[in-house]
Amino acid sequence: MEIKWEDEYMIRVSVDDGNTVLISANKEGLLSLAAQLEALAYEDIGSHIHYDEYNSLEEGSSELIMEKI
């Protein structure tokens, strides 16, 4: 699966005490996520994308995994 990123994307993921997940992103981040979710939709069941602060999210972000079921 080809993972595309818009230049200057910014994405932050946080989880509050009530287990609410908040995904905050600028325009480039939202466009990047949209393209990646569309690509994931055409992959096989079980395919997934990992996001964390070491490879795609802002520092201090919670890990996020998107999986096709």
N, CA, C and O of each residue as an XYZ file, in Angstrom:
276
protein
N       0.847     -1.169      0.000
C       0.000      0.000      0.000
C       0.895      1.235      0.000
O       1.865      1.321      0.753
N       0.553      2.171     -0.846
C       1.332      3.400     -0.927
C       0.783      4.416      0.075
O      -0.396      4.769      0.044
N       1.663      4.873      0.959
C       1.290      5.866      1.963
C       1.778      7.227      1.483
O       2.979      7.448      1.328
N       0.837      8.138      1.249
C       1.186      9.472      0.763
C       0.985     10.497      1.868
O       0.035     10.414      2.646
N       1.881     11.451      1.923
C       1.799     12.551      2.875
C       1.848     13.877      2.128
O       2.673     14.065      1.235
N       0.966     14.787      2.496
C       1.013     16.155      1.987
C       2.166     16.873      2.692
O       2.432     16.613      3.866
N       2.849     17.768      1.986
C       3.906     18.564      2.606
C       3.351     19.347      3.785
O       2.232     19.858      3.743
N       4.157     19.428      4.836
C       3.847     20.218      6.034
C       2.619     19.716      6.790
O       1.947     20.495      7.465
N       2.319     18.409      6.680
C       1.196     17.848      7.434
C       1.489     17.890      8.931
O       2.647     17.860      9.349
N       0.436     17.958      9.723
C       0.557     17.912     11.175
C      -0.667     17.171     11.711
O      -1.806     17.535     11.421
N      -0.410     16.121     12.502
C      -1.487     15.323     13.078
C      -1.135     15.015     14.529
O      -0.005     14.641     14.843
N      -2.109     15.178     15.397
C      -1.930     14.871     16.816
C      -3.091     13.981     17.243
O      -4.237     14.230     16.866
N      -2.800     12.945     18.028
C      -3.826     12.049     18.552
C      -3.712     12.029     20.070
O      -2.623     11.860     20.619
N      -4.852     12.204     20.745
C      -4.850     12.134     22.206
C      -6.069     11.348     22.674
O      -7.081     11.263     21.977
N      -5.949     10.773     23.876
C      -7.032     10.027     24.500
C      -7.245     10.634     25.878
O      -6.303     10.719     26.667
N      -8.484     11.062     26.183
C      -8.728     11.661     27.491
C      -9.084     10.592     28.514
O      -9.143      9.408     28.182
N      -9.323     11.005     29.758
C      -9.617     10.060     30.845
C     -10.886      9.255     30.619
O     -11.040      8.168     31.177
N     -11.791      9.776     29.808
C     -13.033      9.064     29.518
C     -12.925      8.164     28.310
O     -13.937      7.671     27.812
N     -11.696      7.937     27.821
C     -11.421      7.099     26.655
C     -11.908      7.702     25.346
O     -12.139      6.976     24.379
N     -12.065      9.023     25.304
C     -12.420      9.698     24.067
C     -11.151      9.960     23.273
O     -10.180     10.499     23.803
N     -11.161      9.579     22.005
C     -10.017      9.798     21.119
C     -10.242     11.093     20.348
O     -11.303     11.298     19.760
N      -9.235     11.967     20.355
C      -9.295     13.219     19.607
C      -8.177     13.206     18.574
O      -7.004     13.066     18.922
N      -8.541     13.352     17.302
C      -7.571     13.466     16.221
C      -7.621     14.916     15.752
O      -8.646     15.379     15.252
N      -6.512     15.625     15.916
C      -6.406     17.032     15.510
C      -5.399     17.122     14.373
O      -4.316     16.543     14.453
N      -5.749     17.840     13.320
C      -4.858     17.912     12.165
C      -5.079     19.213     11.399
O      -6.168     19.787     11.405
N      -4.015     19.655     10.744
C      -4.160     20.791      9.834
C      -4.707     20.259      8.502
O      -4.926     19.058      8.349
N      -4.922     21.159      7.553
C      -5.489     20.774      6.253
C      -4.672     19.658      5.604
O      -5.230     18.677      5.113
N      -3.353     19.814      5.606
C      -2.477     18.820      4.971
C      -2.559     17.479      5.695
O      -2.498     16.425      5.061
N      -2.698     17.516      7.006
C      -2.841     16.287      7.771
C      -4.143     15.574      7.471
O      -4.175     14.352      7.327
N      -5.223     16.345      7.379
C      -6.520     15.746      7.065
C      -6.529     15.148      5.666
O      -7.064     14.059      5.459
N      -5.946     15.845      4.714
C      -5.871     15.311      3.349
C      -5.015     14.044      3.304
O      -5.342     13.102      2.583
N      -3.936     14.016      4.061
C      -3.078     12.826      4.120
C      -3.839     11.646      4.696
O      -3.806     10.549      4.138
N      -4.529     11.867      5.819
C      -5.310     10.786      6.430
C      -6.405     10.293      5.499
O      -6.634      9.089      5.389
N      -7.081     11.218      4.827
C      -8.153     10.829      3.901
C      -7.616      9.935      2.781
O      -8.232      8.923      2.446
N      -6.484     10.301      2.211
C      -5.893      9.505      1.129
C      -5.465      8.133      1.632
O      -5.619      7.134      0.930
N      -4.925      8.086      2.851
C      -4.475      6.812      3.398
C      -5.642      5.906      3.753
O      -5.566      4.694      3.556
N      -6.718      6.476      4.271
C      -7.904      5.668      4.562
C      -8.545      5.138      3.287
O      -9.036      4.010      3.260
N      -8.541      5.944      2.236
C      -9.066      5.467      0.955
C      -8.211      4.314      0.428
O      -8.749      3.318     -0.056
N      -6.894      4.441      0.518
C      -6.011      3.357      0.071
C      -6.242      2.103      0.898
O      -6.265      1.000      0.353
N      -6.412      2.257      2.204
C      -6.646      1.116      3.093
C      -7.951      0.407      2.747
O      -8.044     -0.814      2.874
N      -8.949      1.153      2.315
C     -10.247      0.563      1.966
C     -10.128     -0.471      0.844
O     -10.946     -1.388      0.768
N      -9.137     -0.339     -0.016
C      -8.959     -1.257     -1.146
C      -7.988     -2.400     -0.845
O      -7.731     -3.238     -1.709
N      -7.453     -2.437      0.365
C      -6.526     -3.497      0.760
C      -7.292     -4.706      1.299
O      -8.507     -4.653      1.487
N      -6.566     -5.785      1.541
C      -7.162     -6.999      2.084
C      -7.566     -6.803      3.540
O      -7.006     -5.959      4.239
N      -8.541     -7.590      3.991
C      -8.942     -7.586      5.387
C      -7.717     -7.889      6.246
O      -6.916     -8.762      5.913
N      -7.579     -7.168      7.343
C      -6.428     -7.323      8.231
C      -5.312     -6.343      7.936
O      -4.407     -6.172      8.752
N      -5.362     -5.697      6.781
C      -4.356     -4.678      6.470
C      -4.528     -3.525      7.442
O      -5.643     -3.228      7.872
N      -3.432     -2.878      7.785
C      -3.504     -1.805      8.770
C      -2.377     -0.794      8.569
O      -1.387     -1.056      7.885
N      -2.563      0.362      9.188
C      -1.550      1.418      9.179
C      -1.317      1.839     10.625
O      -2.262      2.115     11.364
N      -0.045      1.885     11.016
C       0.345      2.344     12.358
C       0.755      3.805     12.291
O       1.497      4.212     11.397
N       0.271      4.580     13.234
C       0.696      5.968     13.371
C       1.199      6.152     14.807
O       0.551      5.716     15.758
N       2.338      6.790     14.950
C       2.818      7.139     16.291
C       3.729      8.355     16.197
O       4.020      8.840     15.103
N       4.174      8.842     17.340
C       4.965     10.069     17.355
C       6.356      9.883     16.748
O       7.050     10.869     16.497
N       6.768      8.664     16.511
C       8.104      8.422     15.961
C       8.123      8.376     14.433
O       9.192      8.475     13.830
N       6.952      8.228     13.796
C       6.983      8.150     12.337
C       5.952      9.018     11.623
O       6.025      9.157     10.402
N       4.995      9.609     12.340
C       4.007     10.397     11.598
C       3.215     11.391     12.435
O       2.682     12.354     11.884
N       3.120     11.194     13.728
C       2.307     12.069     14.569
C       3.167     13.060     15.337
O       4.378     12.881     15.469
N       2.532     14.098     15.836
C       3.233     15.100     16.627
C       3.739     14.488     17.934
O       3.169     13.521     18.439
N       4.798     15.052     18.465
C       5.383     14.594     19.725
C       4.319     14.582     20.816
O       3.526     15.516     20.933
N       4.308     13.522     21.606
C       3.352     13.388     22.699
C       2.033     12.759     22.295
O       1.159     12.570     23.141
N       1.869     12.429     21.018
C       0.623     11.825     20.542
C       0.492     10.385     21.011
O       1.487      9.695     21.235
N      -0.750      9.945     21.156
C      -1.039      8.539     21.419
C      -0.911      7.763     20.119
O      -1.108      8.309     19.034
N      -0.581      6.486     20.239
C      -0.487      5.637     19.045
C      -1.883      5.414     18.465
O      -2.865      5.333     19.203
N      -1.961      5.319     17.149
C      -3.219      5.067     16.453
C      -2.977      3.981     15.414
O      -2.003      4.039     14.663
N      -3.867      2.988     15.372
C      -3.795      1.946     14.361
C      -5.144      1.919     13.651
O      -6.192      1.817     14.288
N      -5.103      2.011     12.344
C      -6.305      1.909     11.518
C      -6.237      0.547     10.816
O      -5.235      0.235     10.172
N      -7.304     -0.274     10.938
C      -7.308     -1.617     10.378
C      -8.579     -1.861      9.572
O      -9.669     -1.439      9.957
N      -8.416     -2.540      8.464
C      -9.580     -2.924      7.662
C     -10.119     -4.247      8.187
O      -9.373     -5.205      8.388
N     -11.439     -4.280      8.406
C     -12.074     -5.528      8.866
C     -13.071     -6.002      7.830
O     -13.715     -7.034      8.019
